[in-house]
Amino acid sequence: MVFEKVVSILAGQFDINEEDISLETDLVNDLNADSLDFVDLIMTFEDEFSMEFPEELADSLKTVGDIVEYIEQNS
């Protein structure tokens, strides 16, 4: 469930097909996410999952799997 929501958000933000996103998808190398994208994503994830992401966490979120794991462990 978390993975599907994260994929849907990423597909919408980066205008790509959901099928092209996996747990191994790298936010920077595969999706070309920049710092503004990260801010937007974090705010969207916080709203969608009713949780907060610490600022220092953003640097450790490299892949879709990292995001899914954090949300599953902290929501």
N, C-alpha and C positions, 0 to 999 in steps of 0.2 A: 504493500500500500504506500509506504513512504517513498520507495523507489519510483513508483508510477507518478506520484505527485511531483517529485523533484524533476523527473524527466519532462513532464508536461510544462513545468515552469521554465526549464532550460530551453526546451524546443521553442517556446513562445518568445523568450527573450533574445535568442540567437537566430531565430527564423530558420530552423532546421527540422528535419523529420525526427520524430521520437525514436524511430527504428535505428537511427544513426548514433544513439546515445546508449552507452553501457556503463557498468560500474567502473570500468577502467578508463573511461573518457576523461582526458586531462583538460581542466578548465582553460588553462593558458595555451597549451600547445595544440589542442584539438579544436577548441571553441574560440580561441583568440580573445579571451576575456581580459579586460584591462581593469585598472583599479576602480573606475566608475562602475563597471559591470559588477564587480564584487560588492560594492556598496548597495547597488540596486538588488542584487540577488539576496544578500543578507537580509535586507529589509523585507523583501517578499517572503523569504523563508520564515522570518520571525512572525509575520502576519499570518501566513498559511498554517503554521504549526503552533501558534500561540506560545512562543518561547523566545528567549534572548540568546544571541550569539555574542560572547565576549569579543571585544575588538582584537585582542591578540590572537584569537582563533583563526581569523581570516588568512593569516600566513600559512597555516597548517592544512588548510583545505585545498588540496591539489586536484583531487579527482572527484567524480560523482560519488564513488564509493565512500570517500572521506565524509562527504556531506550526509549521505544516507546513514552511515554509521554514527555520526555525531547526533543526528536527530533521533535515531532509534534509542540511543543510550541516554538521552537527556530530555526526552519529552514524556 
